[in-house]
Every structure is written in structure tokens, then in C-alpha cells.
Amino acid sequence: MKHHFLAIDLGAESGRLILGTLNSNRLDLKEIHRFCNGMLHIRNKYYWNIGHLYDEIIKGIEICVKQEQVQPESIGIDTWGVDFGLLTKDGTLLGLPYAYRDSRTANAIEEFTSSFSKERIYELTGTLFAPYNTLFQLYAAKKQHVELLDGAANLLFIPDLLAYFLTGEKRTDTSFASTTQLYNPKKKCWEEELFSALGIPSAIMPKIVEPGSIIGVLEDEICRITFSKKIPVVAVATHDTNSAIAAIPASGDNWAFISSGTWSLMGVESPIPLLSEKTLSMNFTNESGVGDTFNILKNHMGLWLLQQFKKSCCNNSLSYQQLIEMAEVAPAFLSIIDIDDPSFLNPPDMSEAIVQYCLKTGQQIPISPGEFTRIIIESLALKYKETMEQIIEITGRSINEIYITGGGINNQLLCQYTSNATTKTVKTGLAEGSAAGNIMVQALGLGYVQSLGEMRQIIANSTDIKVYQPVDTLTWDQAYNRYKVISVLIEQDLPPLS
């Protein structure tokens, strides 16, 4: 018997509605609606256009029902992490949600941790330190526009805010809560000690549920305008990374993952959170996964650099494929950058940011689009090698394979370079990994599958795995040694290479 599910999968660059059909232990995916997403830049502030996202979701549900002639059995929403909107007591939205790249949190970590130690925060939450985390966004909000917080009765994260628009219910799931640096993964609740330090009542936070829980059903008005029935909305692993990891067709514990998109999230799955001085010093985070798992990972800047370079290079006139083809014939290791350097978080011009980094480190300045692109892709792969070494150190595991999921698998040059740099076998499957995991968690919630292992077996049955084997590893080892020298220059503010 066929079962149909609708995944709403929202990324920082685009949104997709994917119709999933589960049939005889196979999952078929069909994209039925795609639209652009991006930050709104208004008077030096960055926001998400939540109204645009809602409109496109409504269009997508109507397309599913009217054009595809499918009434899905449920709907699930996944998005990027940390960001939120505020609601008044009567449910009115208090302005556009801020985007995580907004500069309001620039000094928030230093200021907040001057009176509340990093060690204690990590002990309570197990979350990596990044200025965009919800903890520091709330700290900045309390400092810069307290009137918004004073008027707020509820805080809802982006997927939960959209689910509220559809159902009127206010919930979040453990996977998203674990991105915020406000959630205690051991207690599985909001950490009161942090809210007390912020001076913000934890009562504004949504109730936390497990992935697979039904939030509510589409309200009557939504059903009327989309011609749909009262479809349940399921809290999937609403942080897209954790949905993607749930759809990786792997078994055992000798594999690592990279969720590759605007961000690159690299790590391993674990039955318990890993909280130690070492994981803190290496800035590993503990995100809650599906089926009582934890994803121990690091968050890297990812293909954001290539996306932004594409915009600054000839005003988007070159396609990604053209850039990659140019990179293949560009000189190898012309220069190396640390893709996580703060200068790349949200520069006005990514090309200029890369040039300035090269100047600061005494390296050759790229000129052609191919040279810029190759620097970005090679530097990503070298970052993955560094993180792989750290993963092996903190877990003691022997890692043989890396599974890459997400849109980054379409960048075959990056996949091959990742294998070369890490000396590991790299495997890729579904580009729409987040949507696939979203759909399988819906199936779990409705009782059509019984476990994470069964979900992954279905994905394996439905996926053609592409395999990359390492080549030219000695050259990559030499480049990695150079990468480490450059990292020290930046970290210690030393003079550039001669």
C-alpha cells in the first residue's frame, strides 16, 4: 500500500516542497514546488521574510492537492537552526524574525560569558559557541530592543512558527531545541539557569516534543484555501541537519557524516552526548537526533562562501557548474583559506573578503573565477580533514567512510577532494537528504516504520550510492601542513608568509 507524505524543506537559499511516497519498503521523492529564499536587508539589519515562506508553503500544499491530486497523510517542516519569531499573547507576530547573520550579536559571547563561564554553559548544554546561537540572540535582544521581549508571550523557532500558522499549536522538537544553547540534553528540558542569567522567563519557550510527534492538524481556513483535508502536521527532526542525518543509509559506528549545503555540519552519531574539556576546546556540539541518538558535530561555513562568491562574481552570470568546471583546470593550492574565519560570515563582497585574507596571510591573490572557486573547494576539504582528525581523537573510533548528504553532493569536485584530503572512502546518496529524513520521521510518527534502522534501510533500498576513493593523498597532506601554518598565523596574529 502506498503512503504519501509532504516535506517542507527550507534552506537559507531556497525552499522546497517534496512529495514522498512510501511503497513496499522504497521511498520515492518528487519535488512539486521550489522557490527562492534569502535574507531581507533593511536599514543594516537582516531578517527572514516569514510571510513569503508562508505564502509559498500554502501554494505548495495547493499544488500537492490540486495538481498532483494527492492528499498527504501528514506534513512536516524542517529549516536551518537557532532563529525565532516572537508572538504577543493573542498570537500576533512581533515583527520579522531576525536572521542569524545579523550583526547584533557581534560581541554577545564575550559579554555574556564575562559573568557566566563558557565551561558552565557547555556543561549544561553541550552546544558549540557561535554568536548566532539563540542564547546570544536573546542576550542581544534584551540589550538592544527589550520592548520586543517585554511584549512577547511566546517564542517560536522558524519551523515551529510556520507550523503554528498552519495549526495554531505551539511546539518544538528536541533536535531544534538542541541548536539553541538553551536546552539541557541530559534533562531534556530548557535550562532554567541560563534563562535566569538572561533575565527572560522560560515560560515564553514552546513545549518540547520528540521527533515524530503530531503537533496538530491544518486549520479550517488553510484547508479551504488549499482544498486539503485536515492533515496532521508532524514535528519531524525540524533542524534540517538532523533530518538529513536520519536519512543516511549507514550502519555500525565506523562512519562519519557531512551535511553539505550553505553550512557544512560534520560529525558522528552517538548514543550519548559527549561533554568534556576536549570537546569544548574543539567546539563540538551535541545535537539531539532521531531515536534517542546524539549527533556530535562541528558547524563549518560550508558552501555559503561559494554562493556568495557567485553573487559577487559577474553578478550571478556564471552557473555553479561553470564555476566548478573552471576550478578543475585552475592551479591547485594557489592559496588556502580558513573557511570559518569570521570575515567570511557575512561580508559585503565575498571576493574581496577572500582577497583580503590572502593578503593578510601573504598568499597569492586569485584572479579568475576558477581560481576563487578552487580555493574555496580545496579549503573546505582541508577543513574536513582537520575535523576528521578531531572526531577520531574525541571518540576513539576507527572511521572508514564519510557519508555526504544534502545539496553539496552535486558538487562532485568537492566530494572527490573530501576523499583525497581525509583519505577516507566518501559515499553520497540523496541530494534531498533533509526532505527524505523529514518524510521518514513522518512515517515513524504515523506508525508505518518502527525504528531509525528501518528508516535507513528503506533509504538504502531507494538510493543509488556514488563512491569516491582517495587519490593524490601525499599532495593533500602537504597542503594540509600549509593550512595548519596559515591557521596559526591568523590565530596568533603573526606576520604573513614571506
HELIX and SHEET records of a PDB file:
HELIX    1   1 ILE A   50  GLU A   62  1                                  13    
HELIX    2   2 ILE A   63  GLN A   67  3                                   5    
HELIX    3   3 SER A  103  THR A  105  5                                   3    
HELIX    4   4 ALA A  108  PHE A  112  1                                   5    
HELIX    5   5 LYS A  118  THR A  125  1                                   8    
HELIX    6   6 THR A  134  GLN A  144  1                                  11    
HELIX    7   7 VAL A  146  ASP A  150  1                                   5    
HELIX    8   8 ILE A  158  THR A  167  1                                  10    
HELIX    9   9 THR A  174  ALA A  177  1                                   4    
HELIX   10  10 GLU A  192  LEU A  198  1                                   7    
HELIX   11  11 SER A  202  ILE A  204  5                                   3    
HELIX   12  12 ASP A  220  THR A  226  1                                   7    
HELIX   13  13 ASP A  240  ALA A  246  1                                   7    
HELIX   14  14 GLU A  277  SER A  281  1                                   5    
HELIX   15  15 TRP A  304  SER A  312  1                                   9    
HELIX   16  16 CYS A  314  ASN A  316  5                                   3    
HELIX   17  17 TYR A  320  GLU A  328  1                                   9    
HELIX   18  18 PRO A  342  PHE A  344  5                                   3    
HELIX   19  19 MET A  350  LYS A  360  1                                  11    
HELIX   20  20 PRO A  369  THR A  395  1                                  27    
HELIX   21  21 GLY A  407  ASN A  410  5                                   4    
HELIX   22  22 GLN A  412  THR A  422  1                                  11    
HELIX   23  23 GLY A  433  GLY A  445  1                                  13    
HELIX   24  24 LEU A  452  ASN A  461  1                                  10    
HELIX   25  25 THR A  473  GLN A  492  1                                  20    
SHEET    1   A 6 ARG A  26  CYS A  36  0                                        
SHEET    2   A 6 SER A  14  ASN A  23 -1                                        
SHEET    3   A 6 HIS A   3  LEU A  10 -1                                        
SHEET    4   A 6 SER A  74  ASP A  78  1                                        
SHEET    5   A 6 PRO A 232  ALA A 235  1                                        
SHEET    6   A 6 SER A 213  VAL A 217 -1                                        
SHEET    1   B 2 MET A  39  ILE A  42  0                                        
SHEET    2   B 2 LYS A  45  TRP A  48 -1                                        
SHEET    1   C 2 PHE A  84  LEU A  87  0                                        
SHEET    2   C 2 ASN A 154  PHE A 157 -1                                        
SHEET    1   D 2 ARG A 171  ASP A 173  0                                        
SHEET    2   D 2 LYS A 207  VAL A 209  1                                        
SHEET    1   E 2 TYR A 183  ASN A 184  0                                        
SHEET    2   E 2 CYS A 189  TRP A 190 -1                                        
SHEET    1   F 7 THR A 285  SER A 288  0                                        
SHEET    2   F 7 PHE A 294  HIS A 300 -1                                        
SHEET    3   F 7 SER A 264  SER A 270 -1                                        
SHEET    4   F 7 TRP A 255  SER A 260 -1                                        
SHEET    5   F 7 GLU A 401  THR A 405  1                                        
SHEET    6   F 7 THR A 425  THR A 428  1                                        
SHEET    7   F 7 LYS A 466  TYR A 468 -1                                        
END                                                                             
